[in-house]
Amino acid sequence: MKKRLGFTLLEVIIAVTSFFLLLVIIVNIYTNMIKLKYNIQARTNVIQDSYYTIEKINLLLKDYTIDYEEYFNRKNV
């Protein structure tokens, strides 16, 4: 009697199922990492824009403040 070399149908189905299950898990992890990357980039952009806005407001406030010493000593000028 010859011994058959090969896989049974059940072994092939189990192997293919486990391969695709692992593939789905890996793709899910990859897409979550991409979403997390874009989320972090968006938060970083918001923080940088807020720093820029605060700097501009700071410069505007510094430029438009009154120098009281010069203001009160105008009659000497």
MARDREN-808685 format. One record per atom (N, C-alpha, C): residue number from 1; residue in three letters; atom name; x, y, z. Coordinates in pm, whole numbers, always signed. Example, Ala and Ser with C-alpha at 12.3 -4.5 7.8 and 13.67 -1.06 7.14 Angstrom:
2
> 1/ALA/N/+1319/-569/+780
> 1/ALA/CA/+1230/-450/+780
> 1/ALA/C/+1320/-330/+780
> 2/SER/N/+1285/-225/+708
> 2/SER/CA/+1367/-106/+714
> 2/SER/C/+1290/+3/+787
This chain:
77
> 1/MET/N/+83/-117/+0
> 1/MET/CA/+0/+0/+0
> 1/MET/C/+89/+125/+0
> 2/LYS/N/+56/+218/-92
> 2/LYS/CA/+133/+342/-103
> 2/LYS/C/+85/+443/+0
> 3/LYS/N/+180/+513/+56
> 3/LYS/CA/+148/+620/+147
> 3/LYS/C/+137/+750/+66
> 4/ARG/N/+29/+820/+82
> 4/ARG/CA/+12/+944/+6
> 4/ARG/C/+87/+1057/+75
> 5/LEU/N/+160/+1133/-7
> 5/LEU/CA/+230/+1250/+44
> 5/LEU/C/+148/+1372/+7
> 6/GLY/N/+97/+1440/+105
> 6/GLY/CA/+18/+1560/+80
> 6/GLY/C/-63/+1596/+202
> 7/PHE/N/-146/+1695/+184
> 7/PHE/CA/-228/+1745/+294
> 7/PHE/C/-372/+1704/+274
> 8/THR/N/-442/+1689/+383
> 8/THR/CA/-586/+1662/+372
> 8/THR/C/-658/+1794/+352
> 9/LEU/N/-783/+1785/+312
> 9/LEU/CA/-863/+1904/+288
> 9/LEU/C/-881/+1985/+418
> 10/LEU/N/-898/+1917/+528
> 10/LEU/CA/-913/+1985/+656
> 10/LEU/C/-788/+2062/+693
> 11/GLU/N/-671/+2007/+672
> 11/GLU/CA/-546/+2077/+701
> 11/GLU/C/-529/+2200/+615
> 12/VAL/N/-565/+2192/+489
> 12/VAL/CA/-554/+2307/+399
> 12/VAL/C/-652/+2417/+442
> 13/ILE/N/-774/+2379/+477
> 13/ILE/CA/-873/+2479/+520
> 13/ILE/C/-827/+2548/+647
> 14/ILE/N/-774/+2472/+742
> 14/ILE/CA/-725/+2531/+867
> 14/ILE/C/-607/+2625/+840
> 15/ALA/N/-515/+2585/+753
> 15/ALA/CA/-400/+2668/+722
> 15/ALA/C/-442/+2798/+652
> 16/VAL/N/-531/+2788/+555
> 16/VAL/CA/-577/+2907/+483
> 16/VAL/C/-655/+2999/+576
> 17/THR/N/-740/+2944/+661
> 17/THR/CA/-818/+3024/+755
> 17/THR/C/-727/+3097/+853
> 18/SER/N/-630/+3026/+908
> 18/SER/CA/-539/+3091/+1003
> 18/SER/C/-454/+3198/+934
> 19/PHE/N/-415/+3175/+808
> 19/PHE/CA/-338/+3274/+734
> 19/PHE/C/-420/+3401/+714
> 20/PHE/N/-543/+3387/+671
> 20/PHE/CA/-626/+3505/+646
> 20/PHE/C/-666/+3574/+776
> 21/LEU/N/-683/+3500/+883
> 21/LEU/CA/-711/+3561/+1012
> 21/LEU/C/-592/+3644/+1059
> 22/LEU/N/-473/+3591/+1044
> 22/LEU/CA/-352/+3666/+1078
> 22/LEU/C/-337/+3788/+988
> 23/LEU/N/-369/+3773/+860
> 23/LEU/CA/-360/+3885/+766
> 23/LEU/C/-458/+3996/+805
> 24/VAL/N/-579/+3961/+845
> 24/VAL/CA/-678/+4061/+886
> 24/VAL/C/-631/+4134/+1011
> 25/ILE/N/-573/+4063/+1106
> 25/ILE/CA/-523/+4126/+1228
> 25/ILE/C/-410/+4224/+1196
> 26/ILE/N/-318/+4184/+1110
> 26/ILE/CA/-205/+4270/+1074
> 26/ILE/C/-253/+4395/+1000
> 27/VAL/N/-346/+4379/+907
> 27/VAL/CA/-398/+4495/+832
> 27/VAL/C/-473/+4589/+926
> 28/ASN/N/-548/+4534/+1022
> 28/ASN/CA/-619/+4617/+1118
> 28/ASN/C/-521/+4697/+1204
> 29/ILE/N/-416/+4635/+1251
> 29/ILE/CA/-314/+4706/+1329
> 29/ILE/C/-248/+4815/+1246
> 30/TYR/N/-218/+4783/+1120
> 30/TYR/CA/-153/+4881/+1031
> 30/TYR/C/-243/+5003/+1008
> 31/THR/N/-371/+4981/+981
> 31/THR/CA/-461/+5094/+958
> 31/THR/C/-480/+5177/+1084
> 32/ASN/N/-484/+5111/+1200
> 32/ASN/CA/-495/+5187/+1326
> 32/ASN/C/-370/+5271/+1350
> 33/MET/N/-254/+5220/+1314
> 33/MET/CA/-130/+5297/+1329
> 33/MET/C/-130/+5418/+1236
> 34/ILE/N/-181/+5400/+1115
> 34/ILE/CA/-187/+5513/+1020
> 34/ILE/C/-284/+5619/+1072
> 35/LYS/N/-400/+5576/+1124
> 35/LYS/CA/-495/+5673/+1181
> 35/LYS/C/-433/+5746/+1299
> 36/LEU/N/-361/+5674/+1383
> 36/LEU/CA/-295/+5736/+1498
> 36/LEU/C/-190/+5837/+1453
> 37/LYS/N/-116/+5803/+1346
> 37/LYS/CA/-15/+5895/+1293
> 37/LYS/C/-79/+6025/+1245
> 38/TYR/N/-189/+6015/+1169
> 38/TYR/CA/-255/+6136/+1121
> 38/TYR/C/-316/+6215/+1236
> 39/ASN/N/-367/+6146/+1337
> 39/ASN/CA/-422/+6214/+1454
> 39/ASN/C/-313/+6292/+1527
> 40/ILE/N/-197/+6231/+1544
> 40/ILE/CA/-85/+6299/+1611
> 40/ILE/C/-37/+6417/+1528
> 41/GLN/N/-30/+6400/+1396
> 41/GLN/CA/+11/+6512/+1310
> 41/GLN/C/-88/+6628/+1319
> 42/ALA/N/-216/+6597/+1322
> 42/ALA/CA/-317/+6702/+1332
> 42/ALA/C/-306/+6776/+1464
> 43/ARG/N/-286/+6702/+1572
> 43/ARG/CA/-271/+6767/+1703
> 43/ARG/C/-145/+6853/+1707
> 44/THR/N/-37/+6804/+1647
> 44/THR/CA/+88/+6881/+1643
> 44/THR/C/+69/+7010/+1563
> 45/ASN/N/-2/+7001/+1451
> 45/ASN/CA/-29/+7121/+1372
> 45/ASN/C/-113/+7222/+1449
> 46/VAL/N/-212/+7175/+1523
> 46/VAL/CA/-296/+7266/+1602
> 46/VAL/C/-211/+7334/+1710
> 47/ILE/N/-125/+7258/+1775
> 47/ILE/CA/-40/+7317/+1879
> 47/ILE/C/+55/+7420/+1819
> 48/GLN/N/+117/+7388/+1705
> 48/GLN/CA/+208/+7483/+1641
> 48/GLN/C/+134/+7608/+1596
> 49/ASP/N/+15/+7592/+1541
> 49/ASP/CA/-63/+7708/+1500
> 49/ASP/C/-103/+7793/+1619
> 50/SER/N/-135/+7729/+1730
> 50/SER/CA/-170/+7808/+1849
> 50/SER/C/-49/+7882/+1903
> 51/TYR/N/+70/+7820/+1899
> 51/TYR/CA/+192/+7890/+1940
> 51/TYR/C/+216/+8012/+1850
> 52/TYR/N/+197/+7994/+1721
> 52/TYR/CA/+215/+8104/+1626
> 52/TYR/C/+116/+8217/+1655
> 53/THR/N/-9/+8181/+1681
> 53/THR/CA/-111/+8281/+1709
> 53/THR/C/-81/+8356/+1838
> 54/ILE/N/-39/+8283/+1940
> 54/ILE/CA/-6/+8348/+2067
> 54/ILE/C/+114/+8440/+2051
> 55/GLU/N/+213/+8399/+1971
> 55/GLU/CA/+329/+8485/+1944
> 55/GLU/C/+285/+8614/+1875
> 56/LYS/N/+197/+8602/+1776
> 56/LYS/CA/+149/+8721/+1705
> 56/LYS/C/+73/+8814/+1798
> 57/ILE/N/-14/+8757/+1882
> 57/ILE/CA/-88/+8839/+1978
> 57/ILE/C/+8/+8907/+2074
> 58/ASN/N/+110/+8834/+2117
> 58/ASN/CA/+210/+8890/+2207
> 58/ASN/C/+283/+9008/+2142
> 59/LEU/N/+320/+8992/+2015
> 59/LEU/CA/+388/+9102/+1945
> 59/LEU/C/+296/+9222/+1928
> 60/LEU/N/+169/+9197/+1895
> 60/LEU/CA/+75/+9308/+1880
> 60/LEU/C/+55/+9381/+2012
> 61/LEU/N/+41/+9307/+2119
> 61/LEU/CA/+22/+9371/+2249
> 61/LEU/C/+146/+9448/+2292
> 62/LYS/N/+263/+9395/+2260
> 62/LYS/CA/+386/+9464/+2297
> 62/LYS/C/+401/+9593/+2215
> 63/ASP/N/+363/+9590/+2088
> 63/ASP/CA/+375/+9709/+2004
> 63/ASP/C/+275/+9818/+2042
> 64/TYR/N/+159/+9780/+2092
> 64/TYR/CA/+54/+9878/+2119
> 64/TYR/C/+40/+9913/+2266
> 65/THR/N/+137/+9880/+2345
> 65/THR/CA/+130/+9922/+2485
> 65/THR/C/+182/+10064/+2497
> 66/ILE/N/+137/+10131/+2599
> 66/ILE/CA/+177/+10271/+2621
> 66/ILE/C/+300/+10274/+2709
> 67/ASP/N/+398/+10349/+2666
> 67/ASP/CA/+514/+10373/+2751
> 67/ASP/C/+479/+10492/+2839
> 68/TYR/N/+442/+10464/+2963
> 68/TYR/CA/+388/+10568/+3050
> 68/TYR/C/+489/+10677/+3081
> 69/GLU/N/+615/+10645/+3088
> 69/GLU/CA/+715/+10747/+3117
> 69/GLU/C/+719/+10850/+3005
> 70/GLU/N/+716/+10803/+2883
> 70/GLU/CA/+716/+10895/+2770
> 70/GLU/C/+582/+10970/+2762
> 71/TYR/N/+473/+10903/+2796
> 71/TYR/CA/+341/+10963/+2788
> 71/TYR/C/+327/+11078/+2888
> 72/PHE/N/+374/+11059/+3010
> 72/PHE/CA/+357/+11161/+3111
> 72/PHE/C/+462/+11272/+3102
> 73/ASN/N/+570/+11251/+3033
> 73/ASN/CA/+674/+11353/+3021
> 73/ASN/C/+670/+11423/+2886
> 74/ARG/N/+554/+11432/+2823
> 74/ARG/CA/+544/+11496/+2692
> 74/ARG/C/+561/+11647/+2702
> 75/LYS/N/+527/+11706/+2809
> 75/LYS/CA/+541/+11852/+2816
> 75/LYS/C/+689/+11893/+2819
> 76/ASN/N/+777/+11799/+2854
> 76/ASN/CA/+920/+11830/+2853
> 76/ASN/C/+978/+11818/+2712
> 77/VAL/N/+908/+11753/+2624
> 77/VAL/CA/+962/+11729/+2492
> 77/VAL/C/+942/+11847/+2402
